[in-house]
Amino acid sequence: MSLINAGRLLEAFMPLFLKMGIDRIAVGDMRLAVPALAILGLMVLRYIAFNLGRRYVREVGVDAAFDLRQRLYWHLELQGPRFFSRYTTGDLMARAINDIMLIRQLIGMGTRLLFVLGFSGIIAFIFMFYQSPSLTLLLLPALPVFAVIGWVIAKKIFTQSTQVQEGFSSLSAQVQENLNGIRTIQTHAQEARETDRFAASSDHYAKNYYKLMSLNSGLTSAMLMATGFTTLIVVGYGGLQVVEGVITLGTFTAFIFYLNMMLAPIKEGGVMVTLFQRGGSAAARIFEILDHEPEIRDAPDAAPLDEIGGAITLNHLSYVHPAANGEGWPALNDVSLEIRKGEMIALLGRVGSGKSTLLRLIVRLLDPPPGTVYLDGRDIRMLPVSQVRSEVAMVPQDPFLFATHIAQNISYDNPDRATEEVWRAAESADLEATIRRFPHRLETMVGERGVTLSGGQKQRASLARGLVRETPVLLLDDCFSSVDTETEEFILSRLKTLRQGRTTLMVSHRVSTARHADRIIVLDEGRVAEIGTHHELIAKGGLYATLERQQGRRDELVQTLTETTGGEA
Ligand SMILES: Nc1ncnc2c1ncn2[C@@H]1O[C@H](COP(=O)(O)OP(=O)(O)OP(=O)(O)O)[C@@H](O)[C@H]1O
């Protein structure tokens, strides 16, 4: 910045030599080499100072945007369910890209314009006063007029900028949602309706943007008119002073030069105000996110355990999802359980009975109330979140794959893991034969969200990712729903051997899965309805026994249909 200001200072000396030249010409003195060379030298120096200074200021803008982007990204990584139920992915992407770009422009261009033009305005004012105090004082009444016009329009620009940026966010959210749901849109033949819906949002955005640009041009024109009017008065009065011999022609020329220099920041007012107001509203949108404290974080007195065995205790655990804002039914209601280290537990229950919620609370993807979830006798809220998540692996209900190799997807937590371990996990998830058929085996790319794999293959890759970690606690959330019962039997028998001595909780809807567990917990409307072994629960004749009968009849029906249709059912 100081280099650019130095350039402005050099520029301010030019009119002095211009004045010297003109005054000499006026009296027939043709010794013009000194002023001409001085002006040339000053121009060269000014050019060098400006270029170096501008490059530096741009670098500052780019560096600041980089830092901000990194901070924002890290902050997003730490957020929990309340945050993600409030902000859409499209909105967050718009803030991360568009708003940070506006802040970069504000720093790189806006501050340069403000400080540099402001500085040159002050310098010009001093030089003008030195040349002609009376002409300079003539300008003073005009300054409040500039300020009032600028202030009124700037406020409107701020409000309009916020609307434009919010419009961009909702456009981005719409695109993101539509691309994610493209198969649903196409299978329902809704392409035209979605395109119309997008056109309406896009049109709304374009109108808001147009209004912002109109305000910007309005401000620029108002400033140009006001500065033009000021110049007219000065030129009129100054010209009169030249005619009357109060000032020389050289002084008058130099004065006009300084006047232009002083009015430059005002003429650039439209650009500057727009840059500042857009950058300001972008900064407000970014800081709104940065001010959102991550809801799941380490307690100040959290301390890690030396080793995690895998015993889990739930003590009167009740939970209402944050998106429900404390209203509605609790997803879990007064659940108390003791799960011993090394046990294999099956969680069974109807749709929406709270099975996934329970698993997510144990891995702290949701925050349980204090004193309700214990790992090896320690309240998990008193353990560092990173320890809980690295010792408790969870395979979610919806498998998610990254757009990279199969191997990197399976060994996601540790890219340097030995290939044999990856193969072993793939084999346990019954994925080994499938991978061997792929052209590049473990190095096969799976596309965005694993689009090149079938539903069952994705589910098994996600299972292998959980198994490969060999954690003391493994949570499987309905991971066998897309695999046939034969494959499921194979995986479960491998799982039993693999998880010997380690705790495993698996959610399922199928009695055929649950019967493999040491104990079965049946949830009903967020409460524990039954606990016991397969035989105990069948003998009890409760909900589990009913489910077993229903599923048994369904399996028999499928079997009969398969036989009568020759396997085409
Ligand atoms: N993010 C959320 N915000 C608000 N409510 C939620 C959220 N996730 C789940 N719920 C509600 O909590 C209850 C329990 O849901 P949960 O996903 O734990 O059930 P589930 O037994 O795993 O069901 P499923 O067998 O269909 O997977 C349901 O009533 C559900 O609507």
The ligand as a Gaussian input file, in Angstrom:
#p B3LYP/6-31G(d) Opt

LIG

0 1
 N      -32.319000     -35.867000      11.791000
 C      -33.524000     -36.050000      12.349000
 N      -34.265000     -34.999000      12.681000
 C      -35.491000     -35.151000      13.258000
 N      -36.040000     -36.349000      13.530000
 C      -35.334000     -37.445000      13.203000
 C      -34.056000     -37.360000      12.592000
 N      -33.586000     -38.608000      12.379000
 C      -34.549000     -39.436000      12.844000
 N      -35.579000     -38.751000      13.337000
 C      -36.799000     -39.307000      13.939000
 O      -36.410000     -40.124000      15.037000
 C      -37.166000     -41.305000      15.067000
 C      -36.233000     -42.521000      15.085000
 O      -35.516000     -42.559000      13.855000
 P      -34.386000     -43.632000      13.582000
 O      -33.733000     -43.284000      12.311000
 O      -33.539000     -43.760000      14.776000
 O      -35.268000     -44.945000      13.409000
 P      -34.841000     -46.397000      12.935000
 O      -35.392000     -47.335000      13.924000
 O      -33.387000     -46.467000      12.667000
 O      -35.664000     -46.478000      11.582000
 P      -35.328000     -47.322000      10.261000
 O      -35.529000     -48.754000      10.611000
 O      -36.343000     -46.841000       9.289000
 O      -33.940000     -47.014000       9.861000
 C      -38.091000     -41.280000      13.864000
 O      -39.372000     -40.884000      14.304000
 C      -37.510000     -40.224000      12.960000
 O      -38.521000     -39.515000      12.287000

